[in-house]
Amino acid sequence: MREPRGTLVLDSQTGKVGEVMDHQGPRLQLRPPGGGREWEADPGAVRPLTDAEQLSIKVSVANSRARWGK
């Protein structure tokens, strides 16, 4: 899988949602959508989020930022 930067994906090995930040050799560099520490993922273990999943994550991030003033 060669998802472009900024794509929201689900890492099935960790169960976490991440934003594609970069490709390093055979690995993906992912970061939590609201910010945080990056992690490496196996491209074969990630899938793009559905439109509904993306909307849910974006609303959650926006609510968190509004709540905490970020």
N, CA, C and O atoms as a Maestro MAE file, in Angstrom:
{
 s_m_m2io_version
 :::
 2.0.0
}

f_m_ct {
 s_m_title
 :::
 protein
 m_atom[280] {
  # First column is atom index #
  i_m_mmod_type
  r_m_x_coord
  r_m_y_coord
  r_m_z_coord
  i_m_residue_number
  s_m_chain_name
  s_m_pdb_residue_name
  s_m_pdb_atom_name
  i_m_atomic_number
  :::
  1 25 0.845 -1.179 0.000 1 A "MET " " N  " 7
  2 3 0.000 0.000 0.000 1 A "MET " " CA " 6
  3 2 0.888 1.238 0.000 1 A "MET " " C  " 6
  4 15 1.843 1.326 0.771 1 A "MET " " O  " 8
  5 25 0.576 2.162 -0.841 2 A "ARG " " N  " 7
  6 3 1.361 3.397 -0.928 2 A "ARG " " CA " 6
  7 2 0.417 4.587 -0.779 2 A "ARG " " C  " 6
  8 15 0.159 5.320 -1.733 2 A "ARG " " O  " 8
  9 25 -0.081 4.756 0.419 3 A "GLU " " N  " 7
  10 3 -1.022 5.841 0.688 3 A "GLU " " CA " 6
  11 2 -0.278 7.177 0.715 3 A "GLU " " C  " 6
  12 15 0.831 7.255 1.243 3 A "GLU " " O  " 8
  13 25 -0.875 8.221 0.152 4 A "PRO " " N  " 7
  14 3 -0.234 9.541 0.163 4 A "PRO " " CA " 6
  15 2 -0.218 10.153 1.566 4 A "PRO " " C  " 6
  16 15 -1.014 9.791 2.433 4 A "PRO " " O  " 8
  17 25 0.698 11.077 1.757 5 A "ARG " " N  " 7
  18 3 0.771 11.807 3.026 5 A "ARG " " CA " 6
  19 2 -0.580 12.424 3.345 5 A "ARG " " C  " 6
  20 15 -1.293 12.899 2.461 5 A "ARG " " O  " 8
  21 25 -0.911 12.406 4.615 6 A "GLY " " N  " 7
  22 3 -2.162 13.005 5.068 6 A "GLY " " CA " 6
  23 2 -3.336 12.049 5.089 6 A "GLY " " C  " 6
  24 15 -4.383 12.381 5.644 6 A "GLY " " O  " 8
  25 25 -3.193 10.863 4.497 7 A "THR " " N  " 7
  26 3 -4.267 9.883 4.496 7 A "THR " " CA " 6
  27 2 -4.450 9.306 5.891 7 A "THR " " C  " 6
  28 15 -3.473 8.955 6.552 7 A "THR " " O  " 8
  29 25 -5.684 9.206 6.336 8 A "LEU " " N  " 7
  30 3 -5.974 8.572 7.620 8 A "LEU " " CA " 6
  31 2 -6.152 7.084 7.396 8 A "LEU " " C  " 6
  32 15 -6.918 6.659 6.531 8 A "LEU " " O  " 8
  33 25 -5.433 6.295 8.186 9 A "VAL " " N  " 7
  34 3 -5.460 4.839 8.036 9 A "VAL " " CA " 6
  35 2 -5.639 4.177 9.396 9 A "VAL " " C  " 6
  36 15 -5.382 4.778 10.440 9 A "VAL " " O  " 8
  37 25 -6.086 2.923 9.357 10 A "LEU " " N  " 7
  38 3 -6.170 2.106 10.561 10 A "LEU " " CA " 6
  39 2 -5.028 1.106 10.530 10 A "LEU " " C  " 6
  40 15 -4.891 0.345 9.571 10 A "LEU " " O  " 8
  41 25 -4.213 1.102 11.567 11 A "ASP " " N  " 7
  42 3 -3.127 0.136 11.715 11 A "ASP " " CA " 6
  43 2 -3.713 -1.067 12.456 11 A "ASP " " C  " 6
  44 15 -3.943 -1.006 13.664 11 A "ASP " " O  " 8
  45 25 -3.949 -2.150 11.732 12 A "SER " " N  " 7
  46 3 -4.612 -3.312 12.339 12 A "SER " " CA " 6
  47 2 -3.728 -4.019 13.364 12 A "SER " " C  " 6
  48 15 -4.243 -4.765 14.197 12 A "SER " " O  " 8
  49 25 -2.428 -3.808 13.325 13 A "GLN " " N  " 7
  50 3 -1.552 -4.449 14.315 13 A "GLN " " CA " 6
  51 2 -1.650 -3.781 15.679 13 A "GLN " " C  " 6
  52 15 -1.497 -4.440 16.708 13 A "GLN " " O  " 8
  53 25 -1.903 -2.480 15.689 14 A "THR " " N  " 7
  54 3 -2.009 -1.765 16.962 14 A "THR " " CA " 6
  55 2 -3.435 -1.373 17.301 14 A "THR " " C  " 6
  56 15 -3.743 -1.082 18.457 14 A "THR " " O  " 8
  57 25 -4.314 -1.362 16.293 15 A "GLY " " N  " 7
  58 3 -5.683 -0.918 16.494 15 A "GLY " " CA " 6
  59 2 -5.815 0.595 16.528 15 A "GLY " " C  " 6
  60 15 -6.878 1.120 16.860 15 A "GLY " " O  " 8
  61 25 -4.734 1.303 16.184 16 A "LYS " " N  " 7
  62 3 -4.736 2.760 16.243 16 A "LYS " " CA " 6
  63 2 -4.974 3.364 14.866 16 A "LYS " " C  " 6
  64 15 -4.622 2.781 13.840 16 A "LYS " " O  " 8
  65 25 -5.581 4.549 14.870 17 A "VAL " " N  " 7
  66 3 -5.739 5.339 13.663 17 A "VAL " " CA " 6
  67 2 -4.540 6.267 13.563 17 A "VAL " " C  " 6
  68 15 -4.116 6.855 14.558 17 A "VAL " " O  " 8
  69 25 -3.997 6.397 12.365 18 A "GLY " " N  " 7
  70 3 -2.864 7.277 12.160 18 A "GLY " " CA " 6
  71 2 -2.960 8.019 10.845 18 A "GLY " " C  " 6
  72 15 -3.649 7.596 9.917 18 A "GLY " " O  " 8
  73 25 -2.256 9.132 10.787 19 A "GLU " " N  " 7
  74 3 -2.134 9.917 9.570 19 A "GLU " " CA " 6
  75 2 -0.782 9.580 8.946 19 A "GLU " " C  " 6
  76 15 0.246 9.619 9.623 19 A "GLU " " O  " 8
  77 25 -0.785 9.254 7.671 20 A "VAL " " N  " 7
  78 3 0.464 8.923 6.990 20 A "VAL " " CA " 6
  79 2 1.331 10.175 6.920 20 A "VAL " " C  " 6
  80 15 0.934 11.197 6.360 20 A "VAL " " O  " 8
  81 25 2.520 10.072 7.500 21 A "MET " " N  " 7
  82 3 3.458 11.196 7.496 21 A "MET " " CA " 6
  83 2 4.560 11.005 6.470 21 A "MET " " C  " 6
  84 15 5.030 11.971 5.869 21 A "MET " " O  " 8
  85 25 4.978 9.742 6.267 22 A "ASP " " N  " 7
  86 3 6.090 9.476 5.354 22 A "ASP " " CA " 6
  87 2 6.186 7.978 5.102 22 A "ASP " " C  " 6
  88 15 5.554 7.171 5.783 22 A "ASP " " O  " 8
  89 25 6.985 7.634 4.117 23 A "HIS " " N  " 7
  90 3 7.328 6.247 3.823 23 A "HIS " " CA " 6
  91 2 8.831 6.123 4.025 23 A "HIS " " C  " 6
  92 15 9.604 6.857 3.409 23 A "HIS " " O  " 8
  93 25 9.246 5.206 4.879 24 A "GLN " " N  " 7
  94 3 10.666 4.965 5.148 24 A "GLN " " CA " 6
  95 2 10.974 3.531 4.755 24 A "GLN " " C  " 6
  96 15 10.686 2.602 5.509 24 A "GLN " " O  " 8
  97 25 11.557 3.350 3.583 25 A "GLY " " N  " 7
  98 3 11.822 2.006 3.101 25 A "GLY " " CA " 6
  99 2 10.508 1.262 2.979 25 A "GLY " " C  " 6
  100 15 9.568 1.762 2.361 25 A "GLY " " O  " 8
  101 25 10.429 0.072 3.560 26 A "PRO " " N  " 7
  102 3 9.197 -0.701 3.456 26 A "PRO " " CA " 6
  103 2 8.158 -0.346 4.528 26 A "PRO " " C  " 6
  104 15 7.100 -0.973 4.577 26 A "PRO " " O  " 8
  105 25 8.431 0.633 5.377 27 A "ARG " " N  " 7
  106 3 7.543 0.956 6.500 27 A "ARG " " CA " 6
  107 2 6.853 2.302 6.296 27 A "ARG " " C  " 6
  108 15 7.346 3.169 5.573 27 A "ARG " " O  " 8
  109 25 5.716 2.454 6.941 28 A "LEU " " N  " 7
  110 3 5.009 3.727 6.970 28 A "LEU " " CA " 6
  111 2 5.272 4.418 8.296 28 A "LEU " " C  " 6
  112 15 5.379 3.767 9.335 28 A "LEU " " O  " 8
  113 25 5.376 5.724 8.258 29 A "GLN " " N  " 7
  114 3 5.465 6.523 9.470 29 A "GLN " " CA " 6
  115 2 4.080 7.125 9.698 29 A "GLN " " C  " 6
  116 15 3.585 7.890 8.871 29 A "GLN " " O  " 8
  117 25 3.460 6.775 10.826 30 A "LEU " " N  " 7
  118 3 2.122 7.256 11.154 30 A "LEU " " CA " 6
  119 2 2.168 8.114 12.405 30 A "LEU " " C  " 6
  120 15 3.035 7.950 13.264 30 A "LEU " " O  " 8
  121 25 1.205 9.045 12.491 31 A "ARG " " N  " 7
  122 3 1.094 9.919 13.653 31 A "ARG " " CA " 6
  123 2 -0.375 10.003 14.038 31 A "ARG " " C  " 6
  124 15 -1.231 10.028 13.154 31 A "ARG " " O  " 8
  125 25 -0.695 10.048 15.317 32 A "PRO " " N  " 7
  126 3 -2.094 10.202 15.708 32 A "PRO " " CA " 6
  127 2 -2.692 11.463 15.066 32 A "PRO " " C  " 6
  128 15 -1.995 12.472 14.963 32 A "PRO " " O  " 8
  129 25 -3.945 11.437 14.638 33 A "PRO " " N  " 7
  130 3 -4.553 12.576 13.943 33 A "PRO " " CA " 6
  131 2 -4.527 13.884 14.726 33 A "PRO " " C  " 6
  132 15 -4.432 14.949 14.116 33 A "PRO " " O  " 8
  133 25 -4.609 13.842 16.032 34 A "GLY " " N  " 7
  134 3 -4.582 15.069 16.829 34 A "GLY " " CA " 6
  135 2 -3.181 15.495 17.230 34 A "GLY " " C  " 6
  136 15 -3.011 16.461 17.975 34 A "GLY " " O  " 8
  137 25 -2.177 14.780 16.741 35 A "GLY " " N  " 7
  138 3 -0.796 15.057 17.107 35 A "GLY " " CA " 6
  139 2 -0.297 14.030 18.099 35 A "GLY " " C  " 6
  140 15 -1.083 13.341 18.750 35 A "GLY " " O  " 8
  141 25 0.976 13.937 18.205 36 A "GLY " " N  " 7
  142 3 1.560 12.981 19.138 36 A "GLY " " CA " 6
  143 2 2.737 12.261 18.517 36 A "GLY " " C  " 6
  144 15 3.234 12.638 17.456 36 A "GLY " " O  " 8
  145 25 3.166 11.233 19.192 37 A "ARG " " N  " 7
  146 3 4.356 10.489 18.798 37 A "ARG " " CA " 6
  147 2 4.091 9.589 17.593 37 A "ARG " " C  " 6
  148 15 3.101 8.857 17.556 37 A "ARG " " O  " 8
  149 25 4.982 9.654 16.619 38 A "GLU " " N  " 7
  150 3 4.875 8.809 15.428 38 A "GLU " " CA " 6
  151 2 5.246 7.369 15.750 38 A "GLU " " C  " 6
  152 15 5.962 7.095 16.713 38 A "GLU " " O  " 8
  153 25 4.745 6.457 14.924 39 A "TRP " " N  " 7
  154 3 5.131 5.057 15.018 39 A "TRP " " CA " 6
  155 2 5.257 4.490 13.614 39 A "TRP " " C  " 6
  156 15 4.737 5.048 12.648 39 A "TRP " " O  " 8
  157 25 5.953 3.380 13.525 40 A "GLU " " N  " 7
  158 3 6.130 2.704 12.248 40 A "GLU " " CA " 6
  159 2 5.070 1.627 12.099 40 A "GLU " " C  " 6
  160 15 4.680 0.974 13.067 40 A "GLU " " O  " 8
  161 25 4.609 1.453 10.857 41 A "ALA " " N  " 7
  162 3 3.606 0.431 10.580 41 A "ALA " " CA " 6
  163 2 3.969 -0.332 9.317 41 A "ALA " " C  " 6
  164 15 4.604 0.193 8.402 41 A "ALA " " O  " 8
  165 25 3.551 -1.565 9.299 42 A "ASP " " N  " 7
  166 3 3.702 -2.416 8.123 42 A "ASP " " CA " 6
  167 2 2.623 -2.003 7.121 42 A "ASP " " C  " 6
  168 15 1.441 -2.047 7.461 42 A "ASP " " O  " 8
  169 25 2.986 -1.604 5.903 43 A "PRO " " N  " 7
  170 3 1.989 -1.175 4.919 43 A "PRO " " CA " 6
  171 2 0.913 -2.224 4.647 43 A "PRO " " C  " 6
  172 15 -0.214 -1.872 4.299 43 A "PRO " " O  " 8
  173 25 1.242 -3.495 4.801 44 A "GLY " " N  " 7
  174 3 0.267 -4.550 4.590 44 A "GLY " " CA " 6
  175 2 -0.751 -4.676 5.710 44 A "GLY " " C  " 6
  176 15 -1.747 -5.386 5.575 44 A "GLY " " O  " 8
  177 25 -0.501 -3.983 6.821 45 A "ALA " " N  " 7
  178 3 -1.380 -4.073 7.983 45 A "ALA " " CA " 6
  179 2 -2.228 -2.823 8.164 45 A "ALA " " C  " 6
  180 15 -2.894 -2.674 9.189 45 A "ALA " " O  " 8
  181 25 -2.215 -1.924 7.188 46 A "VAL " " N  " 7
  182 3 -3.024 -0.717 7.298 46 A "VAL " " CA " 6
  183 2 -4.046 -0.668 6.171 46 A "VAL " " C  " 6
  184 15 -3.860 -1.242 5.098 46 A "VAL " " O  " 8
  185 25 -5.137 0.043 6.459 47 A "ARG " " N  " 7
  186 3 -6.143 0.283 5.432 47 A "ARG " " CA " 6
  187 2 -6.654 1.702 5.592 47 A "ARG " " C  " 6
  188 15 -6.704 2.227 6.704 47 A "ARG " " O  " 8
  189 25 -7.035 2.325 4.483 48 A "PRO " " N  " 7
  190 3 -7.608 3.671 4.595 48 A "PRO " " CA " 6
  191 2 -8.916 3.623 5.371 48 A "PRO " " C  " 6
  192 15 -9.629 2.620 5.343 48 A "PRO " " O  " 8
  193 25 -9.222 4.709 6.063 49 A "LEU " " N  " 7
  194 3 -10.491 4.798 6.770 49 A "LEU " " CA " 6
  195 2 -11.620 5.054 5.774 49 A "LEU " " C  " 6
  196 15 -11.423 5.674 4.729 49 A "LEU " " O  " 8
  197 25 -12.795 4.566 6.122 50 A "THR " " N  " 7
  198 3 -13.971 4.882 5.320 50 A "THR " " CA " 6
  199 2 -14.308 6.360 5.525 50 A "THR " " C  " 6
  200 15 -13.784 6.997 6.439 50 A "THR " " O  " 8
  201 25 -15.176 6.900 4.682 51 A "ASP " " N  " 7
  202 3 -15.597 8.290 4.838 51 A "ASP " " CA " 6
  203 2 -16.225 8.529 6.208 51 A "ASP " " C  " 6
  204 15 -15.968 9.551 6.844 51 A "ASP " " O  " 8
  205 25 -17.048 7.586 6.660 52 A "ALA " " N  " 7
  206 3 -17.699 7.726 7.968 52 A "ALA " " CA " 6
  207 2 -16.665 7.704 9.101 52 A "ALA " " C  " 6
  208 15 -16.770 8.476 10.053 52 A "ALA " " O  " 8
  209 25 -15.668 6.820 8.996 53 A "GLU " " N  " 7
  210 3 -14.618 6.754 10.017 53 A "GLU " " CA " 6
  211 2 -13.800 8.037 10.039 53 A "GLU " " C  " 6
  212 15 -13.454 8.538 11.109 53 A "GLU " " O  " 8
  213 25 -13.488 8.576 8.852 54 A "GLN " " N  " 7
  214 3 -12.730 9.824 8.780 54 A "GLN " " CA " 6
  215 2 -13.491 10.964 9.440 54 A "GLN " " C  " 6
  216 15 -12.921 11.743 10.204 54 A "GLN " " O  " 8
  217 25 -14.790 11.057 9.139 55 A "LEU " " N  " 7
  218 3 -15.607 12.115 9.729 55 A "LEU " " CA " 6
  219 2 -15.628 12.002 11.247 55 A "LEU " " C  " 6
  220 15 -15.499 13.007 11.946 55 A "LEU " " O  " 8
  221 25 -15.787 10.804 11.754 56 A "SER " " N  " 7
  222 3 -15.807 10.586 13.193 56 A "SER " " CA " 6
  223 2 -14.499 11.033 13.844 56 A "SER " " C  " 6
  224 15 -14.516 11.703 14.876 56 A "SER " " O  " 8
  225 25 -13.376 10.666 13.247 57 A "ILE " " N  " 7
  226 3 -12.065 11.045 13.790 57 A "ILE " " CA " 6
  227 2 -11.883 12.556 13.736 57 A "ILE " " C  " 6
  228 15 -11.416 13.158 14.703 57 A "ILE " " O  " 8
  229 25 -12.246 13.174 12.617 58 A "LYS " " N  " 7
  230 3 -12.077 14.631 12.477 58 A "LYS " " CA " 6
  231 2 -12.933 15.394 13.479 58 A "LYS " " C  " 6
  232 15 -12.487 16.400 14.031 58 A "LYS " " O  " 8
  233 25 -14.153 14.931 13.721 59 A "VAL " " N  " 7
  234 3 -15.012 15.571 14.718 59 A "VAL " " CA " 6
  235 2 -14.414 15.397 16.107 59 A "VAL " " C  " 6
  236 15 -14.415 16.336 16.903 59 A "VAL " " O  " 8
  237 25 -13.908 14.220 16.403 60 A "SER " " N  " 7
  238 3 -13.291 13.963 17.701 60 A "SER " " CA " 6
  239 2 -12.086 14.871 17.935 60 A "SER " " C  " 6
  240 15 -11.927 15.427 19.022 60 A "SER " " O  " 8
  241 25 -11.240 15.021 16.920 61 A "VAL " " N  " 7
  242 3 -10.057 15.880 17.040 61 A "VAL " " CA " 6
  243 2 -10.491 17.336 17.230 61 A "VAL " " C  " 6
  244 15 -9.948 18.040 18.082 61 A "VAL " " O  " 8
  245 25 -11.467 17.787 16.441 62 A "ALA " " N  " 7
  246 3 -11.948 19.168 16.563 62 A "ALA " " CA " 6
  247 2 -12.533 19.424 17.946 62 A "ALA " " C  " 6
  248 15 -12.278 20.471 18.541 62 A "ALA " " O  " 8
  249 25 -13.317 18.479 18.463 63 A "ASN " " N  " 7
  250 3 -13.891 18.638 19.799 63 A "ASN " " CA " 6
  251 2 -12.809 18.683 20.869 63 A "ASN " " C  " 6
  252 15 -12.899 19.460 21.819 63 A "ASN " " O  " 8
  253 25 -11.796 17.855 20.713 64 A "SER " " N  " 7
  254 3 -10.698 17.832 21.674 64 A "SER " " CA " 6
  255 2 -9.951 19.157 21.669 64 A "SER " " C  " 6
  256 15 -9.619 19.692 22.727 64 A "SER " " O  " 8
  257 25 -9.688 19.681 20.484 65 A "ARG " " N  " 7
  258 3 -8.982 20.965 20.385 65 A "ARG " " CA " 6
  259 2 -9.807 22.086 20.975 65 A "ARG " " C  " 6
  260 15 -9.275 22.961 21.659 65 A "ARG " " O  " 8
  261 25 -11.114 22.066 20.715 66 A "ALA " " N  " 7
  262 3 -11.999 23.106 21.264 66 A "ALA " " CA " 6
  263 2 -12.040 23.014 22.787 66 A "ALA " " C  " 6
  264 15 -12.033 24.030 23.481 66 A "ALA " " O  " 8
  265 25 -12.082 21.794 23.292 67 A "ARG " " N  " 7
  266 3 -12.164 21.582 24.731 67 A "ARG " " CA " 6
  267 2 -10.898 22.028 25.447 67 A "ARG " " C  " 6
  268 15 -10.958 22.625 26.522 67 A "ARG " " O  " 8
  269 25 -9.747 21.732 24.837 68 A "TRP " " N  " 7
  270 3 -8.474 22.017 25.489 68 A "TRP " " CA " 6
  271 2 -7.777 23.243 24.937 68 A "TRP " " C  " 6
  272 15 -6.655 23.545 25.343 68 A "TRP " " O  " 8
  273 25 -8.413 23.956 24.023 69 A "GLY " " N  " 7
  274 3 -7.855 25.196 23.520 69 A "GLY " " CA " 6
  275 2 -6.626 25.048 22.666 69 A "GLY " " C  " 6
  276 15 -5.760 25.923 22.661 69 A "GLY " " O  " 8
  277 25 -6.538 23.946 21.938 70 A "LYS " " N  " 7
  278 3 -5.348 23.720 21.091 70 A "LYS " " CA " 6
  279 2 -5.659 24.057 19.660 70 A "LYS " " C  " 6
  280 15 -4.792 23.934 18.794 70 A "LYS " " O  " 8
  :::
 }
 m_bond[279] {
  # First column is bond index #
  i_m_from
  i_m_to
  i_m_order
  :::
  1 1 2 1
  2 2 3 1
  3 3 4 2
  4 3 5 1
  5 5 6 1
  6 6 7 1
  7 7 8 2
  8 7 9 1
  9 9 10 1
  10 10 11 1
  11 11 12 2
  12 11 13 1
  13 13 14 1
  14 14 15 1
  15 15 16 2
  16 15 17 1
  17 17 18 1
  18 18 19 1
  19 19 20 2
  20 19 21 1
  21 21 22 1
  22 22 23 1
  23 23 24 2
  24 23 25 1
  25 25 26 1
  26 26 27 1
  27 27 28 2
  28 27 29 1
  29 29 30 1
  30 30 31 1
  31 31 32 2
  32 31 33 1
  33 33 34 1
  34 34 35 1
  35 35 36 2
  36 35 37 1
  37 37 38 1
  38 38 39 1
  39 39 40 2
  40 39 41 1
  41 41 42 1
  42 42 43 1
  43 43 44 2
  44 43 45 1
  45 45 46 1
  46 46 47 1
  47 47 48 2
  48 47 49 1
  49 49 50 1
  50 50 51 1
  51 51 52 2
  52 51 53 1
  53 53 54 1
  54 54 55 1
  55 55 56 2
  56 55 57 1
  57 57 58 1
  58 58 59 1
  59 59 60 2
  60 59 61 1
  61 61 62 1
  62 62 63 1
  63 63 64 2
  64 63 65 1
  65 65 66 1
  66 66 67 1
  67 67 68 2
  68 67 69 1
  69 69 70 1
  70 70 71 1
  71 71 72 2
  72 71 73 1
  73 73 74 1
  74 74 75 1
  75 75 76 2
  76 75 77 1
  77 77 78 1
  78 78 79 1
  79 79 80 2
  80 79 81 1
  81 81 82 1
  82 82 83 1
  83 83 84 2
  84 83 85 1
  85 85 86 1
  86 86 87 1
  87 87 88 2
  88 87 89 1
  89 89 90 1
  90 90 91 1
  91 91 92 2
  92 91 93 1
  93 93 94 1
  94 94 95 1
  95 95 96 2
  96 95 97 1
  97 97 98 1
  98 98 99 1
  99 99 100 2
  100 99 101 1
  101 101 102 1
  102 102 103 1
  103 103 104 2
  104 103 105 1
  105 105 106 1
  106 106 107 1
  107 107 108 2
  108 107 109 1
  109 109 110 1
  110 110 111 1
  111 111 112 2
  112 111 113 1
  113 113 114 1
  114 114 115 1
  115 115 116 2
  116 115 117 1
  117 117 118 1
  118 118 119 1
  119 119 120 2
  120 119 121 1
  121 121 122 1
  122 122 123 1
  123 123 124 2
  124 123 125 1
  125 125 126 1
  126 126 127 1
  127 127 128 2
  128 127 129 1
  129 129 130 1
  130 130 131 1
  131 131 132 2
  132 131 133 1
  133 133 134 1
  134 134 135 1
  135 135 136 2
  136 135 137 1
  137 137 138 1
  138 138 139 1
  139 139 140 2
  140 139 141 1
  141 141 142 1
  142 142 143 1
  143 143 144 2
  144 143 145 1
  145 145 146 1
  146 146 147 1
  147 147 148 2
  148 147 149 1
  149 149 150 1
  150 150 151 1
  151 151 152 2
  152 151 153 1
  153 153 154 1
  154 154 155 1
  155 155 156 2
  156 155 157 1
  157 157 158 1
  158 158 159 1
  159 159 160 2
  160 159 161 1
  161 161 162 1
  162 162 163 1
  163 163 164 2
  164 163 165 1
  165 165 166 1
  166 166 167 1
  167 167 168 2
  168 167 169 1
  169 169 170 1
  170 170 171 1
  171 171 172 2
  172 171 173 1
  173 173 174 1
  174 174 175 1
  175 175 176 2
  176 175 177 1
  177 177 178 1
  178 178 179 1
  179 179 180 2
  180 179 181 1
  181 181 182 1
  182 182 183 1
  183 183 184 2
  184 183 185 1
  185 185 186 1
  186 186 187 1
  187 187 188 2
  188 187 189 1
  189 189 190 1
  190 190 191 1
  191 191 192 2
  192 191 193 1
  193 193 194 1
  194 194 195 1
  195 195 196 2
  196 195 197 1
  197 197 198 1
  198 198 199 1
  199 199 200 2
  200 199 201 1
  201 201 202 1
  202 202 203 1
  203 203 204 2
  204 203 205 1
  205 205 206 1
  206 206 207 1
  207 207 208 2
  208 207 209 1
  209 209 210 1
  210 210 211 1
  211 211 212 2
  212 211 213 1
  213 213 214 1
  214 214 215 1
  215 215 216 2
  216 215 217 1
  217 217 218 1
  218 218 219 1
  219 219 220 2
  220 219 221 1
  221 221 222 1
  222 222 223 1
  223 223 224 2
  224 223 225 1
  225 225 226 1
  226 226 227 1
  227 227 228 2
  228 227 229 1
  229 229 230 1
  230 230 231 1
  231 231 232 2
  232 231 233 1
  233 233 234 1
  234 234 235 1
  235 235 236 2
  236 235 237 1
  237 237 238 1
  238 238 239 1
  239 239 240 2
  240 239 241 1
  241 241 242 1
  242 242 243 1
  243 243 244 2
  244 243 245 1
  245 245 246 1
  246 246 247 1
  247 247 248 2
  248 247 249 1
  249 249 250 1
  250 250 251 1
  251 251 252 2
  252 251 253 1
  253 253 254 1
  254 254 255 1
  255 255 256 2
  256 255 257 1
  257 257 258 1
  258 258 259 1
  259 259 260 2
  260 259 261 1
  261 261 262 1
  262 262 263 1
  263 263 264 2
  264 263 265 1
  265 265 266 1
  266 266 267 1
  267 267 268 2
  268 267 269 1
  269 269 270 1
  270 270 271 1
  271 271 272 2
  272 271 273 1
  273 273 274 1
  274 274 275 1
  275 275 276 2
  276 275 277 1
  277 277 278 1
  278 278 279 1
  279 279 280 2
  :::
 }
}
